[in-house]
Amino acid sequence: HVERHLIPFLGHHKLIRLEPTHVQNLIGAKLREGLSVTTVRAIVITLSGALRQALDWGLVGRNVAAMAKLPK
C-alpha cells in the first residue's frame, strides 16, 4: 500500500503538513480509480497506523488519517 498508493499520492507533502483533506482526496481518487472499498479502507488503515507511530514518536501532532471519513 505504501509504495503503490500512499507515496505516489501523498509523498510530496511534508509529514507535519499533512491535512485530513489530503487523506479525503486520496480516498476519493482511489475510489475513482476503481479500487474496491475494502482496498481503500486498507490503504487508509495502513496510513493511520504509520501516523499513529509518528505521533508516538513526536513527529506529528495528530493522526489525520484517523479524522478521515472512510467509505462504507
Backbone as CSV, one residue per row, in Angstrom:
resi,resn,N_x,N_y,N_z,CA_x,CA_y,CA_z,C_x,C_y,C_z
1,HIS,0.812,-1.197,0.000,0.000,0.000,0.000,0.854,1.259,0.000
2,VAL,1.922,1.199,0.752,2.752,2.394,0.896,3.366,2.801,-0.435
3,GLU,4.092,1.889,-1.053,4.798,2.240,-2.288,3.883,2.396,-3.491
4,ARG,2.803,1.661,-3.512,1.920,1.701,-4.683,0.889,2.833,-4.629
5,HIS,0.420,3.163,-3.436,-0.673,4.123,-3.329,-0.330,5.379,-2.521
6,LEU,0.275,5.197,-1.357,0.470,6.330,-0.462,1.587,7.274,-0.907
7,ILE,2.750,6.732,-1.213,3.862,7.593,-1.619,3.553,8.346,-2.910
8,PRO,3.037,7.689,-3.956,2.744,8.458,-5.168,1.716,9.574,-4.950
9,PHE,0.765,9.356,-4.073,-0.303,10.342,-3.891,0.033,11.390,-2.829
10,LEU,0.677,10.977,-1.741,0.918,11.885,-0.622,2.394,12.202,-0.389
11,GLY,3.265,11.539,-1.092,4.697,11.643,-0.829,5.291,13.024,-0.996
12,HIS,4.656,13.882,-1.760,5.198,15.230,-1.955,4.862,16.173,-0.803
13,HIS,3.990,15.747,0.117,3.639,16.556,1.284,4.624,16.278,2.421
14,LYS,5.021,17.319,3.120,5.799,17.114,4.336,4.872,16.487,5.378
15,LEU,5.407,15.562,6.140,4.621,14.818,7.123,3.878,15.761,8.067
16,ILE,4.538,16.764,8.554,3.945,17.692,9.517,2.846,18.545,8.876
17,ARG,2.846,18.663,7.557,1.866,19.492,6.848,0.685,18.688,6.297
18,LEU,0.677,17.390,6.526,-0.399,16.545,6.033,-1.711,16.921,6.717
19,GLU,-2.757,17.067,5.935,-4.062,17.500,6.430,-5.124,16.428,6.170
20,PRO,-6.221,16.446,6.937,-7.304,15.492,6.694,-7.847,15.566,5.266
21,THR,-7.852,16.761,4.678,-8.340,16.884,3.300,-7.472,16.113,2.319
22,HIS,-6.182,16.010,2.603,-5.302,15.218,1.739,-5.723,13.743,1.761
23,VAL,-6.061,13.276,2.942,-6.483,11.869,3.081,-7.835,11.667,2.394
24,GLN,-8.752,12.619,2.564,-10.055,12.504,1.890,-9.877,12.516,0.378
25,ASN,-8.969,13.352,-0.117,-8.696,13.378,-1.555,-8.114,12.053,-2.034
26,LEU,-7.260,11.450,-1.224,-6.709,10.135,-1.536,-7.832,9.106,-1.652
27,ILE,-8.740,9.116,-0.684,-9.860,8.170,-0.683,-10.689,8.335,-1.953
28,GLY,-11.048,9.563,-2.260,-11.846,9.820,-3.456,-11.140,9.401,-4.731
29,ALA,-9.868,9.722,-4.827,-9.104,9.380,-6.030,-9.002,7.871,-6.214
30,LYS,-8.763,7.157,-5.141,-8.613,5.697,-5.234,-9.948,5.037,-5.589
31,LEU,-11.037,5.567,-5.068,-12.345,5.024,-5.441,-12.647,5.309,-6.912
32,ARG,-12.297,6.512,-7.386,-12.491,6.849,-8.803,-11.617,5.996,-9.719
33,GLU,-10.463,5.577,-9.220,-9.589,4.690,-9.996,-10.186,3.291,-10.127
34,GLY,-11.207,3.022,-9.337,-11.856,1.725,-9.424,-11.439,0.734,-8.355
35,LEU,-10.654,1.185,-7.374,-10.290,0.287,-6.286,-11.521,-0.007,-5.446
36,SER,-11.562,-1.181,-4.871,-12.708,-1.561,-4.046,-12.683,-0.780,-2.730
37,VAL,-13.843,-0.687,-2.119,-13.954,-0.027,-0.823,-13.043,-0.716,0.186
38,THR,-12.982,-2.024,0.143,-12.129,-2.784,1.067,-10.668,-2.396,0.901
39,THR,-10.218,-2.264,-0.332,-8.829,-1.892,-0.595,-8.551,-0.472,-0.134
40,VAL,-9.459,0.443,-0.408,-9.275,1.832,0.002,-9.231,1.932,1.526
41,ARG,-10.101,1.212,2.183,-10.088,1.197,3.650,-8.756,0.655,4.162
42,ALA,-8.238,-0.378,3.535,-6.955,-0.961,3.949,-5.808,0.036,3.762
43,ILE,-5.853,0.797,2.685,-4.832,1.817,2.434,-4.854,2.865,3.544
44,VAL,-6.045,3.329,3.906,-6.169,4.350,4.953,-5.775,3.778,6.312
45,ILE,-6.099,2.534,6.569,-5.709,1.892,7.826,-4.192,1.787,7.909
46,THR,-3.541,1.476,6.796,-2.077,1.441,6.757,-1.505,2.817,7.078
47,LEU,-2.047,3.849,6.442,-1.604,5.219,6.695,-1.840,5.601,8.152
48,SER,-2.992,5.264,8.677,-3.317,5.603,10.051,-2.350,4.944,11.033
49,GLY,-1.986,3.713,10.768,-1.024,3.018,11.633,0.339,3.698,11.612
50,ALA,0.772,4.111,10.426,2.055,4.807,10.309,2.010,6.147,11.029
51,LEU,0.903,6.861,10.879,0.776,8.156,11.546,0.624,8.002,13.054
52,ARG,0.024,6.916,13.492,-0.073,6.648,14.936,1.333,6.466,15.518
53,GLN,2.179,5.756,14.778,3.564,5.572,15.222,4.317,6.900,15.205
54,ALA,4.106,7.702,14.156,4.745,9.020,14.079,4.284,9.912,15.233
55,LEU,3.040,9.797,15.612,2.507,10.558,16.746,3.194,10.116,18.041
56,ASP,3.335,8.819,18.223,4.020,8.291,19.409,5.462,8.779,19.486
57,TRP,6.099,8.933,18.331,7.491,9.378,18.271,7.619,10.896,18.294
58,GLY,6.502,11.612,18.322,6.533,13.057,18.364,6.825,13.728,17.033
59,LEU,6.633,13.004,15.940,6.915,13.551,14.612,5.745,14.339,14.037
60,VAL,4.549,14.055,14.506,3.342,14.771,14.072,2.516,15.102,15.310
61,GLY,1.650,16.091,15.157,0.806,16.497,16.276,-0.535,15.798,16.319
62,ARG,-0.893,15.150,15.194,-2.188,14.459,15.138,-2.155,13.411,14.028
63,ASN,-3.066,12.474,14.137,-3.207,11.426,13.134,-4.341,11.832,12.196
64,VAL,-3.983,12.482,11.080,-5.002,12.988,10.177,-5.790,11.880,9.496
65,ALA,-5.212,10.694,9.378,-5.931,9.584,8.754,-7.084,9.120,9.654
66,ALA,-6.927,9.263,10.948,-7.988,8.882,11.883,-9.176,9.837,11.783
67,MET,-8.958,11.014,11.208,-10.027,12.003,11.060,-10.814,11.816,9.767
68,ALA,-10.295,11.018,8.868,-10.922,10.845,7.556,-12.196,10.010,7.669
69,LYS,-13.119,10.303,6.802,-14.355,9.525,6.731,-14.122,8.392,5.736
70,LEU,-14.107,7.172,6.256,-13.878,6.005,5.407,-15.124,5.642,4.622
71,PRO,-14.940,5.113,3.420,-16.106,4.660,2.650,-16.747,3.451,3.323
72,LYS,-18.058,3.317,3.156,-18.774,2.186,3.763,-18.897,1.047,2.782
